[in-house]
Amino acid sequence: MAAASTLKQLAQIEKTMDPEFKKEIEKSKQDFIQKAEKMLKEELPAMIIKVTNMLTKEPWNSNDGLKFRPEVIVNEDGVSPPSSKKRKLSGTGDGFIANHVPDTAAKHPVITCNKKLTALMEEIKPLLTTVLEHTNVLKMWIVLLIPRIEDGNNFGVGIQEDTLVEIRSVESESANYLEAISRYHITRAKLITKLVKYPYVEDYHQSVRELDEKQFLNLRLTLCEIRNNSTSLFDLITKNIEKITKPRHSHHESLY
């Protein structure tokens, strides 16, 4: 009873809505649909071709992560642990001011990140951002094409919903890949911190090398997944484009 009342209220709102508002909303919907269709015809295929070509060139066409291992991370006798001296406190009329001992930056040189891997990650991140943009547009496109809820003749609507599930899955994966890049830097920083403190422990040196090698393999896998996910979405949508864009046909059409 409550649901029926709500539907009546919504129908009444639609009837009483300002015609100009309805016109603007409809125009916005059509603009969005046109944007999605253009993206599906041009941008998504271009993305697939671009990533496929990247995977045929160095360094992406190889699984050799050894060349991304750093040769020297921290010299065993070159960097000492950070100073453990406490900050000196000097009294003033207003209380105490901490005088920071300024020897840390001078005595401990900056330990840079793996420049080769950083360059590759800068290549990957814009691609992941583009995939997220594609999935966002495709989601809204299909949502706008879903017809009013009715009894029966919902096979096409089921295909729309299945496609939405696949799009959301690709979106979630891409977001996770982006987050993994940030986690790599945090993990490496923690290992480097240990390495600076205990430069004579060989396992810390080896752990950083292994981490960098693994990161390259993860980046290559991410690039492969960008290609695979984009291709699978394009294939799924184009194969079912008729049911997605016209989920319901009239009874008259179904007779022929």
C-alpha positions as CSV (number, residue, x, y, z in Angstrom):
1,M,0.0,0.0,0.0
2,A,2.8,2.4,0.9
3,A,4.7,1.5,-2.3
4,A,1.6,2.3,-4.4
5,S,1.2,5.6,-2.6
6,T,4.8,6.5,-3.3
7,L,4.5,5.7,-7.0
8,K,1.4,7.9,-7.2
9,Q,3.3,10.8,-5.5
10,L,6.2,10.4,-7.9
11,A,3.8,10.4,-10.9
12,Q,2.2,13.5,-9.6
13,I,5.6,15.2,-9.2
14,E,6.5,14.3,-12.7
15,K,3.2,15.8,-14.0
16,T,3.6,19.0,-12.0
17,M,7.3,19.6,-12.8
18,D,8.2,22.7,-14.7
19,P,8.3,21.9,-18.4
20,E,11.6,23.8,-18.7
21,F,13.2,21.7,-16.0
22,K,12.0,18.5,-17.7
23,K,13.4,19.8,-20.9
24,E,16.8,20.6,-19.4
25,I,17.0,17.2,-17.6
26,E,16.1,15.4,-20.8
27,K,18.8,17.3,-22.6
28,S,21.3,16.5,-20.0
29,K,20.5,12.8,-20.3
30,Q,20.8,12.8,-24.0
31,D,24.1,14.6,-23.8
32,F,25.4,12.0,-21.4
33,I,24.2,9.2,-23.6
34,Q,25.9,10.7,-26.7
35,K,29.1,11.1,-24.7
36,A,29.0,7.5,-23.6
37,E,28.4,6.3,-27.2
38,K,31.3,8.4,-28.5
39,M,33.5,7.0,-25.8
40,L,32.4,3.4,-26.7
41,K,33.1,4.0,-30.4
42,E,36.3,6.0,-30.2
43,E,38.0,6.3,-26.9
44,L,37.7,2.7,-25.6
45,P,39.0,1.1,-28.8
46,A,41.9,3.6,-28.9
47,M,42.7,2.7,-25.3
48,I,42.8,-1.0,-26.1
49,I,45.1,-0.4,-29.1
50,K,47.4,1.9,-27.1
51,V,47.9,-0.5,-24.2
52,T,48.3,-3.5,-26.6
53,N,51.1,-1.6,-28.4
54,M,52.8,-0.7,-25.1
55,L,52.9,-4.4,-24.2
56,T,54.9,-5.2,-27.4
57,K,57.7,-2.7,-26.5
58,E,60.4,-2.5,-23.9
59,P,60.3,-2.9,-20.9
60,W,56.7,-4.2,-20.9
61,N,57.3,-7.0,-23.3
62,S,59.5,-8.9,-20.8
63,N,59.0,-10.5,-17.5
64,D,62.6,-9.8,-16.5
65,G,62.3,-7.8,-13.3
66,L,65.9,-8.2,-12.3
67,K,67.0,-5.1,-14.2
68,F,64.8,-3.0,-11.9
69,R,66.7,-4.1,-8.8
70,P,68.7,-1.2,-7.3
71,E,72.5,-1.9,-7.4
72,V,73.3,0.0,-4.2
73,I,70.6,1.0,-1.7
74,V,72.6,2.0,1.3
75,N,76.3,1.7,1.8
76,E,77.0,-0.6,4.7
77,D,79.5,1.9,6.1
78,G,78.2,5.1,4.6
79,V,75.0,5.9,6.4
80,S,74.5,5.9,10.1
81,P,71.2,5.6,11.9
82,P,69.3,8.9,12.6
83,S,70.5,10.8,15.6
84,S,68.9,9.8,18.8
85,K,69.7,13.1,20.5
86,K,66.7,14.7,22.1
87,R,65.8,18.3,21.2
88,K,67.3,20.9,23.5
89,L,64.9,23.2,25.3
90,S,65.8,26.8,26.0
91,G,63.9,29.0,28.4
92,T,62.3,32.2,27.3
93,G,59.9,34.6,28.8
94,D,56.9,32.8,27.2
95,G,58.0,29.3,28.1
96,F,60.2,26.8,26.3
97,I,61.1,26.8,22.6
98,A,62.5,23.6,21.1
99,N,65.8,24.1,19.3
100,H,65.9,21.3,16.7
101,V,69.4,19.9,16.2
102,P,70.0,20.7,12.5
103,D,72.5,17.9,11.9
104,T,70.2,15.2,10.6
105,A,69.7,16.5,7.1
106,A,73.3,17.4,6.7
107,K,74.7,14.0,7.9
108,H,72.1,11.8,6.2
109,P,71.7,12.1,2.5
110,V,68.4,11.6,0.8
111,I,67.8,8.0,-0.2
112,T,66.0,8.3,-3.6
113,C,63.2,6.0,-4.8
114,N,63.7,3.6,-7.7
115,K,63.7,6.1,-10.6
116,K,63.1,3.4,-13.2
117,L,60.0,2.1,-11.4
118,T,58.7,5.5,-10.7
119,A,58.8,6.4,-14.4
120,L,56.8,3.2,-15.2
121,M,54.2,4.0,-12.5
122,E,53.8,7.5,-13.9
123,E,52.9,5.8,-17.2
124,I,50.4,3.4,-15.5
125,K,48.5,5.9,-13.3
126,P,46.9,8.0,-16.1
127,L,45.7,4.7,-17.8
128,L,44.1,3.6,-14.6
129,T,42.5,7.0,-14.2
130,T,41.1,6.7,-17.8
131,V,39.7,3.3,-17.1
132,L,37.9,4.7,-14.0
133,E,36.5,7.5,-16.1
134,H,35.3,5.0,-18.7
135,T,33.6,2.8,-16.2
136,N,31.9,5.8,-14.5
137,V,30.5,6.9,-17.9
138,L,29.4,3.4,-18.9
139,K,27.6,2.9,-15.6
140,M,25.6,6.0,-15.9
141,W,24.9,5.3,-19.6
142,I,23.3,1.9,-18.9
143,V,21.5,3.2,-15.8
144,L,19.8,5.9,-18.0
145,L,18.8,3.2,-20.5
146,I,17.1,1.0,-18.0
147,P,13.4,1.2,-18.6
148,R,10.6,1.6,-16.1
149,I,9.9,-1.5,-13.9
150,E,7.2,-3.7,-15.3
151,D,6.1,-7.3,-15.0
152,G,7.6,-9.6,-17.7
153,N,9.7,-8.9,-20.8
154,N,12.7,-8.2,-18.6
155,F,15.3,-10.3,-20.5
156,G,17.0,-7.2,-21.9
157,V,17.0,-5.5,-18.4
158,G,18.7,-8.6,-17.0
159,I,21.5,-8.1,-19.6
160,Q,21.8,-4.5,-18.6
161,E,22.2,-5.5,-15.0
162,D,24.8,-8.2,-15.8
163,T,26.7,-5.6,-17.7
164,L,26.6,-3.2,-14.8
165,V,28.0,-5.9,-12.5
166,E,30.9,-6.4,-14.9
167,I,31.6,-2.7,-15.2
168,R,31.6,-2.3,-11.4
169,S,34.0,-5.2,-11.1
170,V,36.5,-3.5,-13.5
171,E,36.1,-0.2,-11.7
172,S,36.9,-1.8,-8.3
173,E,39.9,-3.6,-9.7
174,S,41.3,-0.4,-11.3
175,A,40.9,1.5,-8.0
176,N,42.7,-1.3,-6.2
177,Y,45.6,-1.2,-8.7
178,L,46.0,2.6,-8.0
179,E,46.0,2.0,-4.3
180,A,48.6,-0.7,-4.7
181,I,51.0,1.8,-6.2
182,S,50.8,4.0,-3.0
183,R,51.2,0.9,-0.8
184,Y,54.4,0.0,-2.6
185,H,56.0,3.4,-1.7
186,I,54.9,3.0,1.9
187,T,56.3,-0.6,2.2
188,R,59.6,0.4,0.6
189,A,60.0,3.4,2.9
190,K,59.6,1.1,5.9
191,L,62.2,-1.3,4.6
192,I,64.6,1.6,3.8
193,T,64.1,3.0,7.3
194,K,65.2,-0.4,8.7
195,L,68.1,-0.6,6.3
196,V,69.4,2.8,7.4
197,K,69.3,1.7,11.0
198,Y,70.8,-1.7,10.3
199,P,72.9,-1.4,7.1
200,Y,74.9,-4.5,8.0
201,V,71.9,-6.8,7.8
202,E,72.0,-8.3,4.3
203,D,68.4,-9.4,4.4
204,Y,67.2,-5.8,4.5
205,H,69.2,-5.1,1.3
206,Q,67.8,-8.2,-0.4
207,S,64.2,-7.4,0.7
208,V,64.3,-4.0,-1.1
209,R,65.7,-5.6,-4.2
210,E,63.0,-8.3,-4.1
211,L,60.3,-5.7,-3.5
212,D,61.4,-3.6,-6.6
213,E,61.5,-6.7,-8.8
214,K,58.1,-7.8,-7.6
215,Q,56.7,-4.2,-8.2
216,F,57.8,-4.3,-11.9
217,L,56.0,-7.7,-12.3
218,N,52.9,-6.2,-10.6
219,L,53.0,-3.1,-12.9
220,R,53.3,-5.4,-16.0
221,L,50.3,-7.4,-14.7
222,T,48.4,-4.2,-14.1
223,L,49.0,-3.1,-17.7
224,C,47.8,-6.5,-19.0
225,E,44.7,-6.3,-16.9
226,I,44.0,-2.8,-18.2
227,R,44.1,-4.3,-21.7
228,N,42.1,-7.4,-20.8
229,N,39.4,-5.5,-18.8
230,S,38.9,-2.8,-21.5
231,T,38.7,-5.5,-24.2
232,S,36.2,-7.6,-22.3
233,L,34.0,-4.6,-21.6
234,F,34.1,-3.5,-25.2
235,D,33.3,-7.1,-26.3
236,L,30.5,-7.6,-23.9
237,I,28.8,-4.3,-24.7
238,T,29.2,-4.5,-28.5
239,K,27.8,-8.1,-28.5
240,N,24.8,-7.1,-26.5
241,I,24.4,-3.5,-27.8
242,E,20.9,-4.1,-29.1
243,K,19.6,-5.5,-25.8
244,I,21.4,-2.8,-23.8
245,T,20.0,0.1,-25.8
246,K,16.6,-1.4,-26.4
247,P,16.0,-3.8,-23.5
248,R,12.3,-4.2,-24.3
249,H,10.5,-4.7,-27.6
250,S,6.8,-4.5,-28.1
251,H,4.7,-7.6,-28.5
252,H,4.1,-6.8,-32.1
253,E,7.9,-6.7,-32.8
254,S,8.4,-10.0,-31.0
255,L,6.1,-11.8,-33.5
256,Y,8.4,-11.2,-36.4
